[in-house]
Amino acid sequence: MSQQCTHLDMIHEVKPSARGCEDCLKTGDSWVHLRICLTCGHVGCCDNSKNKHATRHFHETNHPIVQSFQPGEDWKWCYIDKVYID
C-alpha cells in the first residue's frame, strides 16, 4: 500500500515570491530548477542547485509541500511524508 500525503490542508492559493529563486536573486547566484512553496509562495531552487533553497525553506518553516515551478511541470512533493502528490 502506497503512502499518502497527510498535509494537503497546508496547500493554499499562493502568489510566487519572485520570478526566480528568491534567495539566489538576492545574492546574485544561479540555480538549476525552481520549486514553489504551496503554503506561502516562496520560490526556491531545487536540490540539484548548489544552494538548495527550497529544501532550506522547508527546514526553516516546516511548510511541507512544494510544486515544481518549471514551465510544463505540475508535480508536487511532500517533504514530511516523502511522497509525490497527484
Backbone torsions as a table, in degrees:
resi	resn	phi	psi	omega
1	MET	NA	127.7	-177.9
2	SER	-79.6	146.3	179.8
3	GLN	-74.7	146.7	178.0
4	GLN	-116.8	159.0	178.1
5	CYS	-75.4	133.2	179.5
6	THR	-106.2	16.5	-175.1
7	HIS	-121.7	21.4	-177.2
8	LEU	-60.7	-24.2	178.9
9	ASP	-70.1	-9.2	178.7
10	MET	-89.2	-4.5	178.7
11	ILE	-81.0	128.3	179.1
12	HIS	-128.7	163.0	171.2
13	GLU	-75.5	120.3	-173.6
14	VAL	-125.4	157.3	171.1
15	LYS	-105.9	135.0	178.0
16	PRO	-58.2	137.1	-179.7
17	SER	-73.8	-19.6	-178.7
18	ALA	-162.5	169.5	178.2
19	ARG	-86.4	-8.8	177.2
20	GLY	-142.9	-167.0	178.0
21	CYS	-63.0	116.6	-176.2
22	GLU	-54.3	-45.1	-176.4
23	ASP	-74.9	-39.3	177.3
24	CYS	-65.7	-36.8	178.0
25	LEU	-62.1	-36.6	179.8
26	LYS	-67.2	-32.9	-175.8
27	THR	-100.9	-5.4	-178.7
28	GLY	78.5	19.4	-178.6
29	ASP	-90.9	176.0	-179.4
30	SER	-116.5	169.5	-178.8
31	TRP	-142.6	169.5	178.6
32	VAL	-98.3	-61.6	179.2
33	HIS	-134.0	163.2	-175.9
34	LEU	-117.0	150.4	175.8
35	ARG	-130.4	146.4	176.2
36	ILE	-117.5	132.8	177.2
37	CYS	-73.5	127.2	-177.8
38	LEU	-87.1	5.2	173.0
39	THR	-95.2	-42.7	-173.8
40	CYS	-127.9	-12.7	179.0
41	GLY	94.2	2.8	178.3
42	HIS	-59.4	129.2	176.3
43	VAL	-101.7	122.5	-179.0
44	GLY	-133.5	163.5	-179.5
45	CYS	-83.8	155.4	-175.0
46	CYS	-76.6	175.3	-179.4
47	ASP	-71.8	-12.1	172.9
48	ASN	-82.2	-10.7	175.0
49	SER	-85.8	150.0	-173.9
50	LYS	-64.7	-28.3	-176.8
51	ASN	-91.6	-20.8	177.1
52	LYS	49.8	47.8	-174.4
53	HIS	-66.7	-30.1	178.5
54	ALA	-64.4	-46.4	178.5
55	THR	-67.2	-38.2	177.3
56	ARG	-61.0	-41.0	177.8
57	HIS	-60.2	-42.9	177.1
58	PHE	-58.8	-47.4	-178.4
59	HIS	-64.3	-32.3	179.9
60	GLU	-79.5	-30.2	-171.8
61	THR	-115.5	-20.8	-173.3
62	ASN	65.7	22.5	172.9
63	HIS	-76.2	115.7	-164.5
64	PRO	-81.3	-25.0	-168.1
65	ILE	-119.0	129.9	173.3
66	VAL	-118.4	158.0	174.2
67	GLN	-125.5	147.3	174.6
68	SER	-59.1	137.6	177.5
69	PHE	-109.4	24.2	178.6
70	GLN	-93.7	137.4	177.0
71	PRO	-54.5	133.6	177.5
72	GLY	84.0	-3.0	177.9
73	GLU	-113.7	141.1	178.6
74	ASP	-137.7	18.8	-179.8
75	TRP	-72.8	155.5	178.5
76	LYS	-125.6	152.8	-178.9
77	TRP	-135.5	135.1	174.2
78	CYS	-102.1	116.5	179.7
79	TYR	-64.9	-36.8	-175.1
80	ILE	-73.7	-50.8	-178.9
81	ASP	-83.6	-10.5	178.8
82	LYS	55.8	50.4	179.2
83	VAL	-138.8	151.4	170.5
84	TYR	-81.1	148.1	-177.6
85	ILE	-115.5	134.6	178.8
86	ASP	-72.4	NA	NA
